[in-house]
């Protein structure tokens, strides 16, 4: 069946799965999962143990998994994080799909989860194919104007070439950049993660694999959602459980 979605909004069950009466257990699950990761348990087995204990659905487990991290990884991420005020004039490498889809989801009413590391993450998945939605152009404009206002240096967008429609998105981003005078370069790479891990530029991403290896990073999507999309639905998963 073709994907006919026109928004990056919430799943039909999200209102129930992440209702206020479920959040306490999800926070407890995150705390337990993070503790097991800190003690060296494997991700898969730790998530099953915690998920079964709290009778979590697959989607709830995904939210917990994306929001958690070990103490060791949290410390590493904190040490390599660059504050927004310190990126003025400096080059930034944007994890294209990662940042764009989070902003799209926030704009379209999708639930955004704040993890232990302060990153904002969504539950959207492109399954190997990116589909432009109603929020795509507004999201790109919002990102562009935000970066201009904070005075960032040259921006390098990295997109996954194996993802279908990446070429079309590259063209769209390039057209918007030219139209608005943004100093952007857009690249299609087989593995953007590999480049993000080794680049000297400040990385804009919330991808845990990238954050655990890159030289420096900025919490771009979270800063945009927090300051420009105040009506977005954000659940703080790391808040201390009652």
C-alpha positions in Angstrom: 0.0 0.0 0.0 1.5 3.4 -1.0 2.3 5.9 1.7 -0.3 8.7 1.4 0.5 10.6 4.6 0.5 14.3 4.3 1.8 15.1 7.8 4.4 13.8 10.2 1.9 13.8 13.0 1.1 11.4 15.9 0.2 7.7 15.5 -3.5 7.1 16.2 -2.7 5.3 19.4 -0.3 7.9 20.8 -2.9 9.8 22.8 -3.5 6.6 24.9 0.0 5.2 24.9 1.5 8.4 26.2 -1.4 9.8 28.2 -0.5 11.5 31.5 -1.4 8.3 33.5 1.2 6.4 31.5 4.1 8.8 31.8 5.2 7.8 35.4 5.7 4.2 34.4 7.6 5.2 31.2 9.9 7.4 33.3 10.5 4.5 35.7 11.2 2.3 32.8 13.7 4.7 31.3 15.5 5.0 34.7 15.7 1.2 35.0 16.8 0.8 31.4 19.5 3.4 31.7 20.7 1.8 34.9 21.0 -1.6 33.2 22.9 0.0 30.3 25.2 1.7 32.8 26.0 -1.7 34.3 26.9 -3.1 30.9 23.7 -5.0 29.9 23.1 -5.5 26.2 20.5 -3.0 24.8 18.2 -5.7 23.4 18.0 -7.9 26.5 17.8 -4.9 28.9 14.9 -3.3 26.9 13.0 -6.7 26.9 13.5 -7.0 30.7 12.3 -3.5 31.4 9.6 -3.5 28.8 8.1 -6.8 30.1 8.3 -5.6 33.7 6.2 -2.5 32.8 4.1 -4.2 30.1 5.1 -1.7 27.5 3.9 -1.8 23.9 6.4 -1.8 21.1 5.9 1.9 20.6 6.4 2.7 24.2 9.6 0.6 24.2 10.8 2.6 21.3 10.2 5.8 23.2 12.1 4.5 26.2 15.0 3.2 24.0 15.4 6.5 22.1 15.3 8.5 25.3 17.7 6.5 27.4 21.5 6.2 27.6 24.1 4.9 30.1 25.8 7.2 32.5 29.0 6.8 30.6 27.5 7.9 27.3 25.6 10.8 29.0 28.9 12.0 30.4 30.6 11.8 27.0 27.8 13.6 25.3 27.8 16.4 27.8 31.5 16.9 27.5 31.4 17.2 23.7 28.3 19.3 23.5 28.6 22.9 22.2 26.2 25.6 23.4 24.1 27.4 20.8 25.7 30.7 21.6 29.1 29.3 20.8 28.4 28.2 17.2 28.3 31.7 15.7 30.4 31.9 12.6 31.5 28.2 12.9 30.7 25.5 10.3 27.9 23.1 11.1 27.2 19.6 9.6 23.5 18.8 9.7 22.3 15.3 10.0 19.7 16.0 7.4 16.9 13.6 8.0 17.4 13.5 11.7 16.9 17.2 12.2 14.3 17.8 9.5 12.0 15.0 10.6 12.0 16.0 14.2 11.1 19.6 13.3 8.4 18.3 10.9 7.0 16.0 13.6 6.9 18.9 16.1 5.1 21.2 13.7 2.5 18.6 12.8 1.5 17.6 16.3 3.6 14.5 16.7 4.9 13.7 20.2 8.5 14.7 20.9 10.4 13.0 23.7 13.1 14.8 25.7 15.8 12.2 26.6 18.4 12.0 29.4 20.9 13.9 27.2 18.4 16.7 26.6 17.9 15.8 23.0 14.5 15.9 21.4 13.5 12.8 19.5 10.4 11.7 17.6 9.0 8.2 16.8 8.7 8.9 13.0 10.3 6.4 10.7 10.9 6.8 7.0 11.5 3.1 6.3 14.0 3.7 3.5 11.8 6.2 1.7 11.4 9.9 2.5 8.0 11.4 1.6 7.6 15.1 1.5 4.8 16.3 3.8 2.9 19.5 4.3 5.4 20.6 7.0 8.6 20.0 5.0 9.0 23.4 3.4 7.9 25.3 6.5 10.3 23.2 8.6 13.2 23.9 6.3 12.4 27.6 6.3 12.2 27.6 10.1 15.6 25.8 10.4 17.1 28.2 7.9 15.9 31.4 9.6 16.9 30.0 13.0 20.5 29.3 11.8 20.6 32.8 10.2 19.5 34.5 13.3 22.1 32.8 15.5 24.8 33.7 13.0 26.0 30.2 12.2 28.8 29.7 9.7 28.5 27.6 6.5 26.0 24.8 6.8 26.6 21.3 5.3 23.5 19.2 5.0 24.2 15.4 4.8 21.5 13.2 3.4 21.4 9.4 3.1 21.6 8.5 -0.6 20.1 5.0 -0.1 16.9 6.6 1.1 14.4 7.0 -1.8 13.6 10.6 -2.8 16.9 11.9 -1.3 17.7 13.5 -4.6 14.4 15.4 -4.7 15.0 16.6 -1.1 18.5 17.7 -2.0 17.1 19.8 -4.9 14.3 21.3 -2.7 16.8 22.3 0.0 19.2 23.7 -2.5 16.4 25.8 -4.1 15.3 27.2 -0.7 18.9 28.0 0.2 19.5 29.9 -3.1 16.2 31.7 -2.8 17.0 32.9 0.8 20.7 33.4 0.4 21.7 30.7 2.9 25.2 29.5 2.8 24.3 25.8 2.5 25.9 22.9 0.8 23.8 19.7 0.4 25.4 16.3 -0.1 24.1 12.8 -0.7 26.3 10.2 1.0 26.1 6.5 1.3 26.7 6.8 5.1 26.3 10.3 6.6 26.9 8.8 10.0 30.5 8.0 9.1 31.1 11.5 7.9 29.4 13.1 11.0 31.6 11.0 13.3 34.9 12.3 11.7 34.1 15.9 10.6 35.7 18.8 12.3 32.5 20.8 11.9 30.0 21.0 14.8 27.4 18.2 14.2 23.7 18.9 14.5 22.1 15.6 15.3 20.3 13.6 18.0 21.3 10.2 16.7 22.9 8.4 19.6 25.4 6.6 17.4 26.6 9.9 16.0 26.7 11.7 19.4 28.8 8.9 21.0 31.6 9.4 18.4 31.5 12.9 16.9 34.0 15.5 18.0 31.4 18.2 18.9 27.7 18.6 18.6 24.9 21.1 19.1 21.3 20.3 20.1 19.8 22.1 17.1 16.4 20.4 16.8 15.7 20.8 20.5 16.7 24.5 20.5 14.4 25.1 17.5 11.4 23.3 19.0 11.8 24.8 22.4 12.2 28.4 21.2 10.2 28.5 18.0 7.4 25.9 18.5 6.1 26.5 22.0 2.8 24.6 21.2 4.7 21.4 20.3 3.9 18.3 22.4 7.1 17.5 24.4 7.3 14.8 27.0 10.2 15.0 29.3 11.1 11.3 29.7 14.0 11.9 32.1 12.1 14.0 34.6 12.4 12.4 38.1 9.6 9.8 38.5 7.1 10.5 41.3 
